[in-house]
Structures are given as C-alpha cells and as structure tokens.
Amino acid sequence: MQTLYGIGPSLSYFILSLLSIDPNVLVWRLSNFKDMMIVRFVENNFSLENILSYKQQSNIASLKRINCYRGSRHRANLLVRGQRTRTNAHNRKYARL
C-alpha cells in the first residue's frame, strides 16, 4: 500500500486499522472484497499521485513568481532549506552540467 505517492507507513497502518485488516497479512492473501474495500476507501478519502505532484509544482512555481528567497534558490537549482553547500550537495548544484 505504500507504493502509492502520498501514502507512507503510518498512513497505511492507519487505513488498515480503520478497515480492520491485519497489517501483517500478505497482499496476495487478501480477498477481492478486502482489496476493493481498500481501493475505494483510498480513492474517496485521499488525494494521491497526480494531484499531490501538481500541488507541489504549483507551490514551487508560486515561490518563483513572487521572487522570494526560496523561489530564487529553486530557480538557480541550489539547496533551498539552508543546507551546507561548501562541501556536499554536488548532485543538486551540478545537476545541469
């Protein structure tokens, strides 16, 4: 269940506990009814995959548009959250080369 973008370990355990499904059971041993129950619950109650990635990209675009510090760091493809750049961060700094 954690293979979906936006669902991590804690949320998956929470969903399984709400649906009263044992979290230790293997996926191929679930019945079709329980499988469909999980799918319908997730589709109806959570935004996943495309919606979350679109929100993330639109938030970054708005930061760039208003010319704030974080937006300029995104635009320059540098680290955004105050990490050290003197050493380390080579993947982010030199990704365009």
C-alpha positions as CSV (number, residue, x, y, z in Angstrom):
1,M,0.0,0.0,0.0
2,Q,3.0,2.3,0.5
3,T,3.8,2.2,-3.2
4,L,1.3,5.0,-3.9
5,Y,2.7,8.5,-3.8
6,G,1.4,10.2,-0.7
7,I,0.9,7.1,1.4
8,G,3.6,6.3,3.9
9,P,3.9,3.7,6.6
10,S,1.9,5.5,9.3
11,L,-1.0,6.4,7.0
12,S,-1.1,2.8,5.6
13,Y,-1.3,1.3,9.1
14,F,-4.0,3.9,10.0
15,I,-6.1,2.9,6.9
16,L,-5.7,-0.8,7.6
17,S,-6.7,-0.3,11.2
18,L,-9.8,1.7,10.2
19,L,-10.8,-1.1,7.8
20,S,-10.0,-3.8,10.4
21,I,-7.4,-5.6,8.3
22,D,-4.3,-7.2,9.7
23,P,-1.3,-5.1,8.6
24,N,0.9,-8.2,8.6
25,V,-1.1,-10.1,6.0
26,L,0.5,-10.5,2.6
27,V,-1.2,-8.7,-0.3
28,W,-1.7,-11.8,-2.4
29,R,-3.6,-13.4,0.5
30,L,-6.2,-10.7,0.7
31,S,-9.6,-11.5,-0.7
32,N,-11.0,-9.5,-3.6
33,F,-13.6,-7.8,-1.3
34,K,-11.0,-6.5,1.1
35,D,-8.8,-5.4,-1.8
36,M,-11.6,-3.4,-3.4
37,M,-12.5,-2.0,0.1
38,I,-9.0,-0.6,0.4
39,V,-9.0,0.9,-3.1
40,R,-12.4,2.5,-2.7
41,F,-11.5,4.0,0.8
42,V,-8.3,5.5,-0.5
43,E,-9.9,6.9,-3.7
44,N,-12.7,8.5,-1.8
45,N,-10.7,10.0,1.2
46,F,-7.2,10.9,0.0
47,S,-5.7,12.9,-2.9
48,L,-2.9,10.9,-4.5
49,E,-0.3,10.8,-7.2
50,N,-1.1,13.4,-9.9
51,I,-2.9,15.8,-7.6
52,L,-0.1,15.9,-5.0
53,S,2.6,16.3,-7.5
54,Y,0.6,19.1,-9.2
55,K,0.2,20.9,-5.9
56,Q,3.9,20.6,-5.2
57,Q,4.9,22.0,-8.6
58,S,2.3,24.8,-8.3
59,N,3.7,25.8,-4.9
60,I,7.2,25.9,-6.2
61,A,6.0,28.0,-9.2
62,S,4.3,30.5,-6.9
63,L,7.5,30.8,-4.9
64,K,9.4,31.6,-8.1
65,R,6.8,34.0,-9.3
66,I,6.8,36.2,-6.1
67,N,10.7,36.3,-6.2
68,C,11.1,35.2,-2.6
69,Y,14.4,33.7,-1.4
70,R,13.3,30.1,-1.6
71,G,12.0,30.7,-5.1
72,S,15.3,32.1,-6.3
73,R,17.1,29.1,-4.8
74,H,14.7,26.8,-6.7
75,R,15.3,28.8,-9.9
76,A,19.1,28.6,-9.5
77,N,18.8,24.8,-8.8
78,L,20.5,25.2,-5.4
79,L,19.6,23.8,-2.0
80,V,16.6,25.5,-0.5
81,R,16.4,24.7,3.2
82,G,19.7,26.1,4.5
83,Q,21.8,23.1,4.0
84,R,25.6,23.3,3.7
85,T,26.9,23.9,0.2
86,R,30.6,24.4,0.7
87,T,31.1,20.6,0.7
88,N,28.4,18.1,-0.2
89,A,25.3,19.0,-2.3
90,H,27.1,18.1,-5.5
91,N,24.1,16.4,-7.0
92,R,21.9,19.4,-6.6
93,K,24.5,22.0,-7.5
94,Y,25.9,20.4,-10.6
95,A,22.8,18.6,-12.0
96,R,22.5,20.8,-15.1
97,L,26.2,20.2,-16.3
